[in-house]
Every structure is written in C-alpha cells, then in structure tokens.
Amino acid sequence: MIFTLDLDSAVMTRYGAQEGAARGYYNPAKRGRASHHPLMAFVADTRMIANCWLRPGNSSSANNVQAFLANTRYRLGDKQVSLLRADRGFSDSVFIDYLDEQQLHHIIALRQNQPLQRALVNAEGWWVLQDGHGKPVEGIELTRFTYQASTWRQPRSVAGIRQHIDQQAAPKGKTLNLFANDPMIGKWRFSALVTDLDLPAEAIWRLYRGRTDCENRIKELKYDFAADSFNMNNFWATEAALTTVMLSYNLMSLLRQVLLKTSAVRHSSNSVQHTLQTLRYKLFAKAAYITIESRRPIGKSRLKKSSPDAFCGRN
C-alpha cells in the first residue's frame, strides 16, 4: 500500500506552567502566550493521523523532523510513502537533503527570502493556467525553473506560482516585499514549491494543493476533539493525552469511512466528511425517526442516502 504523507505542526496555547510550555515563534491567536508545538503526520489518502510528537512551544516547525519522519515510517510498517508534502516551515536545507538521501519524493513550499524573490521575478516561461476544459484561468500563472539556495548542496527544481490580486477573489501566496512598490510585480502574489518530481508545474501545484486539507484536520482536532485542552503538568502525561485524542480521531475517521460510506479521498464523487459535531447531531443524539408509510411504521435515518441500511432499517 502506498500513500501521500503530509507534515504539519500546531500551536496549542497554555495558560499555566506546564512542562514544555514556552513562548513560541508563532502564536497568532495569543501572541506572547506560552504554548506547546506538536508535530503531526497525516495520511492524506485515508484522512487519518499517522504520528504525533509533543514538543516545547519554542521549537521550530522543522525541529527534529528527520527523527519524527523516521519514526513515522517505522510505525507504518510495510506501507510505503509515495509523496511527502509540507509547508514552508519545513523548507530547512538539512531536511530537504535528508529527503534526497532517503529517495523520498516530496513537494515543499519555500520561504520567500530575497534570493528566491529575485529568482521568481527573473524566471521566464510564465504561462496561464487552464481549467479541465482547456479554458484559461485568468489571474493564475505558473512556471518551472532551476534554483539553488545558498544553503543547498545542489540546484533543485522549483515550481513558481503567481496569482493576480485583481483577477482572483482570494489570491494565495505572498507579495514580494523587495518589489512591493513595483506597479506591475506588486499586483501579484507568489508561491514557490521545491520538488524532485519530474512533472509539469501545473501537476506539482495541483498535487500540493491537497495538503491544505490537513489544516482542516487540525481545526477539527482542536474544536471537536478538544486536542489542545488536555494538558497536564507533566510533559509526557500531556503527550499521552494528546495521543489518546489522535487515536479517537482515527477511530472516528474509520466510522465515517466504513459505516457512513464516505470516501476518504478528497474531491471524489462522495467526498463529504461529517465532522464530529455533525455526527453527534445526526447519529449519536438522534439516529433516526419514525414515520408512517402505507400504514406501516418506517424508521428513517437522519443521515443522507450514503448511510448504510443498518441506520435506516424498516420495522
């Protein structure tokens, strides 16, 4: 079995003096507050969590990520990772070198430092993205070029993406601060993805877009499973509680896939994923209701037709 693995991290704010709680590099919700900074690995194909390590709040995203990835692959056993995706917090040169050594295919977003900004502006061959019907998508352009950062051991292939702020409702990427005053370049937001895949820039971009789904998984863990609320004074006790939450999430994911017959693959024909809050309302709180049809009592499920007959059997 082969699948795509997504790496991400989460900030979990703390209000006490728990072990490992420290002021981190990035806490957008509570600036200056102490936090933990767990590292997570998600199996994109099944929407499940493969691994989770609790870390102090002052750890960077890529801190100890090589050991974490090695441990994750060990836990997966004979299952093979076909592609690894990660955001710019993991664009550390040491980690990218490690992926090359492991011959692990990857797509990783890059931090847009000044040399990369110049490379994006000087890149040639920008072309307009086309939709599935061959029509141009105004405001999105892509290119592919070779780039070598000062900390890289060798040149690597980079896919560049730019989105026009006037032609896209919600353009992704960042404005290049070196060229923010340029009347032409300042109207574009740029992204850059480093990869070892020999694919067109469009394919690289579309493959990477699926990684954003793990952000939804983190939100669900926090809001529906209260993953950031189970914190103890002891660091390892907090990690044990967090691991239990991750196990509960995986069990719920299996429930959605097996009992509710929902697809784990995003953008499929049956890709609706009920959150835990929705399941509480539709299944656990009130699974069905009784109606009369042709003078016979009928039990009807509150779930959609994708539900198994076991939840809407006739009496």
C-alpha atoms as one frame of an Amber mdcrd trajectory, in Angstrom:
protein
   0.000   0.000   0.000   1.326   3.443  -0.965   0.007   6.844   0.054   0.734
  10.557   0.493   2.041  11.808   3.844   1.520  15.417   4.974   3.610  17.031
   7.704   2.298  19.928   9.756   2.572  21.471  13.203   0.065  23.135  15.512
   0.276  25.775  18.221  -1.549  24.840  21.410  -1.727  27.759  23.832  -1.169
  27.076  27.550  -2.188  29.243  30.500  -0.199  27.582  33.274   3.353  26.486
  33.990   3.181  23.032  32.400   6.399  21.285  31.442   7.438  22.228  27.910
   5.140  25.250  27.729   7.192  28.125  26.337   6.793  31.281  24.293   6.959
  30.194  20.679   7.971  31.727  17.406   4.420  31.897  16.088   1.227  32.107
  18.094  -1.262  34.136  16.047  -4.213  33.687  18.409  -2.456  34.553  21.688
   0.714  36.485  20.997   3.296  36.153  23.742   1.498  33.277  25.456   3.273
  30.045  26.336   2.387  27.064  24.178   3.235  23.566  23.046   4.119  22.978
  19.390   3.241  19.363  18.438   4.440  17.839  15.170   1.902  15.761  13.206
   1.890  13.427  10.213  -1.367  12.888   8.281  -2.151  10.128   5.789  -3.917
  12.122   3.090  -5.461   9.106   1.336  -7.344   7.925   4.434  -7.608  11.203
   6.354  -6.018   9.644   9.408  -3.153  10.597  11.714  -0.007   8.518  11.355
   2.047  10.046  14.166   2.182  12.902  16.659   5.018  14.188  18.848   4.538
  16.826  21.506   7.273  19.484  21.558   8.059  22.599  23.606   6.473  25.789
  22.393   9.774  27.360  21.331  10.534  24.561  18.841  10.647  25.497  15.172
   8.421  23.604  12.721  11.338  21.561  11.366  12.892  20.819  14.752  13.769
  17.099  14.997  11.669  16.398  11.892  14.117  13.815  10.495  13.745  11.603
  13.567   9.985  12.161  13.538   9.714  11.085   9.900  11.888   8.018  10.511
   9.683   7.039  13.461   6.538   7.599  11.397   7.743   5.358   8.586   8.703
   2.700  11.145   5.193   2.792  12.610   3.676   2.444   9.155   5.471  -0.853
   8.675   5.332  -2.189   5.121   3.202   0.726   3.909   5.126   2.926   1.504
   5.114   6.721   1.385   4.893   7.740  -2.278   4.902  11.503  -1.693   5.658
  13.824   1.224   4.178  17.329   1.350   4.975  20.110   3.808   4.642  23.877
   4.131   7.451  26.433   4.213   8.137  25.792   7.895   9.810  22.552   6.795
  11.908  24.043   3.979  15.082  23.552   6.007  18.016  22.592   3.773  19.079
  19.774   6.100  15.628  18.217   5.904  15.474  18.506   2.105  18.919  16.876
   1.868  17.615  14.106   4.119  14.656  13.505   1.797  17.036  13.269  -1.159
  19.169  10.735   0.705  16.068   8.687   1.531  14.923   8.940  -2.098  11.546
  10.096  -0.848   9.526  12.102  -3.370   8.496  15.459  -1.947   6.852  18.826
  -2.585   7.722  21.515  -0.048   6.810  25.198  -0.044   9.753  27.575   0.202
  10.297  30.657   2.332  10.481  33.657   0.053  13.807  35.162   1.042  15.442
  37.828  -1.098  17.393  35.492  -3.448  14.249  33.448  -4.144  12.215  36.607
  -4.737  14.718  37.718  -7.378  14.665  34.255  -8.939  10.857  34.360  -9.171
  10.886  37.778 -10.810  13.626  36.762 -13.262  12.009  33.411 -14.112  10.908
  33.007 -17.703   8.205  30.954 -19.359   5.212  32.023 -17.254   2.012  30.659
 -18.742  -1.679  30.991 -17.872  -3.263  28.051 -16.060  -6.020  26.202 -17.898
  -9.049  24.509 -16.367 -10.262  20.994 -17.124 -11.955  22.199 -20.320  -8.844
  23.845 -21.700 -10.025  27.381 -20.927  -7.551  29.855 -19.405  -7.922  30.701
 -15.715  -7.321  34.433 -15.621  -5.040  35.609 -12.860  -3.067  32.393 -12.239
   0.259  31.769 -13.959   2.917  29.098 -13.459   6.481  28.350 -14.454   9.267
  25.874 -13.719  12.921  26.808 -13.176  16.129  25.593 -11.565  17.224  27.290
  -8.370  19.962  26.799  -5.791  19.739  28.428  -2.377  22.960  29.356  -0.634
  22.467  26.517   1.885  21.652  23.834  -0.706  24.246  21.339  -1.830  22.903
  21.284  -5.367  20.437  23.054  -7.686  16.841  21.894  -7.423  13.698  22.187
  -9.486  11.205  24.824  -8.330   7.645  25.431  -9.493   6.659  29.095  -9.356
   3.034  30.225  -8.998   1.703  33.763  -9.121  -1.868  34.980  -8.646  -3.137
  38.431  -9.582  -4.840  40.247  -6.727  -7.335  41.974  -9.061  -8.279  38.864
 -11.035  -8.543  36.336  -8.196 -11.116  36.632  -5.413  -8.805  35.122  -2.783
  -5.258  35.004  -4.202  -2.832  32.697  -2.422   0.831  33.362  -1.823   2.740
  36.413  -0.658   3.579  39.799  -2.082   7.321  40.089  -2.759   8.482  42.748
  -0.310  11.525  43.539  -2.456   9.203  44.594  -5.264   6.182  45.799  -3.302
   6.424  49.277  -4.850   6.676  47.967  -8.402   3.356  48.808 -10.129   3.366
  45.524 -12.070   5.016  42.965  -9.763   3.258  44.384  -6.707  -0.097  43.228
  -8.065   0.915  39.553  -7.922   1.182  37.140  -5.008   3.862  34.484  -5.399
   4.443  30.933  -4.164   7.344  28.570  -4.779   7.456  24.774  -4.411  10.641
  22.716  -4.455  10.277  19.137  -5.665  12.166  16.161  -7.037   9.231  15.078
  -9.214   9.688  15.279 -12.976   6.243  16.744 -13.621   4.890  19.975 -15.148
   4.423  22.961 -12.852   0.635  22.598 -13.055   0.764  18.991 -11.813   3.095
  19.978  -8.949   0.781  22.809  -7.916  -2.347  20.655  -8.021  -0.654  17.881
  -6.046   0.434  20.321  -3.367  -2.997  21.939  -3.052  -4.310  18.730  -1.478
  -2.033  19.344   1.509  -4.246  22.149   2.758  -6.774  19.525   3.872  -4.595
  18.702   6.885  -5.277  22.246   8.133  -8.922  21.236   8.360  -7.922  18.136
  10.313  -6.042  20.274  12.845  -9.047  22.588  13.251 -11.321  19.602  13.805
  -8.919  18.188  16.388  -8.998  21.465  18.300 -12.671  22.378  18.019 -14.413
  18.977  18.036 -11.926  16.775  19.910 -10.508  19.448  22.275  -6.965  18.343
  21.454  -5.452  21.484  22.962  -7.460  21.260  26.203  -5.991  18.044  27.620
  -2.803  19.409  29.180  -1.148  18.148  32.347   1.692  19.467  34.462   3.887
  16.589  33.299   5.123  16.829  29.683   4.820  13.109  28.936   1.362  12.932
  30.502   0.273  15.699  28.144   1.686  13.775  25.184  -0.132  10.623  26.322
  -3.413  12.564  26.476  -2.763  14.019  23.032  -2.020  10.562  21.645  -5.352
   9.326  23.033  -7.125  12.159  21.225  -5.356  11.195  17.992  -6.488   7.586
  18.453 -10.070   8.761  18.990  -9.848  10.818  15.820  -8.660   7.810  13.803
 -11.489   5.665  15.159 -13.972   8.352  14.150 -12.374   8.526  10.699 -12.886
   4.775  10.318 -16.502   5.185  11.411 -17.057   7.753   8.687 -15.467   5.569
   6.034 -16.857   2.156   6.982 -20.298   2.846   8.462 -21.226   6.061   6.711
 -19.683   5.002   3.387 -17.956   8.350   2.865 -14.865   8.453   0.700 -11.545
   9.331   2.313 -10.207  10.757  -0.922 -10.784  14.445  -1.322 -12.589  15.749
  -4.433 -14.104  12.327  -5.105 -17.745  11.930  -6.036 -18.594  11.145  -2.404
 -16.126  13.301  -0.513 -18.453  14.774   2.127 -16.800  14.375   5.524 -19.072
  14.707   8.542 -17.362  16.429  11.456 -17.737  15.060  14.956 -20.183  17.831
  15.792 -22.375  16.846  12.844 -22.184  13.173  13.794 -23.284  13.977  17.339
 -26.389  15.658  15.972 -27.236  13.250  13.155 -26.179   9.907  14.574 -25.413
   9.857  18.277 -28.046  12.291  19.565 -30.857  11.198  17.276 -30.023   8.499
  14.775 -33.486   8.101  13.242 -37.137   8.961  13.499 -40.368   7.025  12.937
 -42.858   7.838  10.182 -45.896   6.017   8.740 -45.938   4.962   5.105 -48.706
   2.763   3.688 -49.917   2.210   7.258 -46.569   0.769   8.222 -44.106   2.313
  10.700 -40.829   3.202   8.971 -37.573   4.091  10.690 -35.754   6.786   8.710
 -32.187   7.841   9.277 -31.212  11.465   9.729 -28.199  10.756   7.526 -28.173
  11.042   3.755 -28.666   8.146   1.374 -24.970   7.304   1.626 -25.719   5.860
   5.077 -25.843   2.082   5.481 -29.207   0.358   5.753 -28.374  -0.554   9.335
 -29.201   3.002  10.348 -32.467   3.239   8.477 -33.935  -0.247   8.603 -37.613
  -0.884   8.263 -39.699  -2.129  11.197
